[in-house]
Amino acid sequence: MLRKLTTRISPASCLAMVALFVALGGGAYAAAGKIGTPDIKNGAVTKVKIKKEAVTNAKIKNDAVTGAKVNEATLGIVPDAAKLAGKAPSGFESKGFGGTGDTVLVNVPKDSVKTVATQSLSAGTYLVLARGGVNNNSGSEIPASGIHCELTAGAITQRIDFGALAKNGEPGDREEFDVFVVATLPGDGAATLSCDANSSWSGNVTDPTIAAVSLQP
């Protein structure tokens, strides 16, 4: 007849098992609470190791990300930064004085209309200014209705009418003028200054010039 086998674990065996548990697993558990920054190898924590959206604003120290830390080459263009109010930078450039032909003296024959100055403009809104003077070249007085000039930019025209001019060489044979318009050009175009002489007048327009300054829309 078989006898029951009864195995009793001795205190020494219990201690041995505990020691084995600590050696195999318990040490790893204890080490988990001791890993610090020096224990992490440089480059070990890569992008794929970081959980999506794990790094939030609250996790970033104030002023930690500075301009020196940013590679500007990786940044795209801020929306609409390439244009100002929908216009390219060239639309805001000021245009200096300019003109065509003889900008010192332009002759206007009798009974004619002559463009005496022009200024090319790109699309945009401008304050356009023109200035100059008219001289009587004839040996007789010119009546007030003898001549007028017009500044035109886009669809806007401003007319300048002159008073009577004394005969050439006498006081009052010259009159200065300044005129301006504010105009919007939907496309590339020009501002022009033209003068109209009737059949009783001939003379010169002296120093005709045009300036155009772009205005922010």
Secondary structure, 3 states (H helix, E strand, C coil): CCCCCCCCCCHHHHHHHHHHHHHHHHHHHHHHCCCCHHHCCCCCCCHHHCCCCCCCHHHCCCCCCCHHHCCHHHCCCCCCCCCECCECHHHHCCEEEECCCCCCEEEECCCEEEEEEEEEECCEEEEEEEEEEEEECCCCCECHHHEEEEEEECCEEEEEECCCECCCCCCCCEEEEEEEEEEEECCCEEEEEEEEECCCCCEEEEEEEEEEEECCC
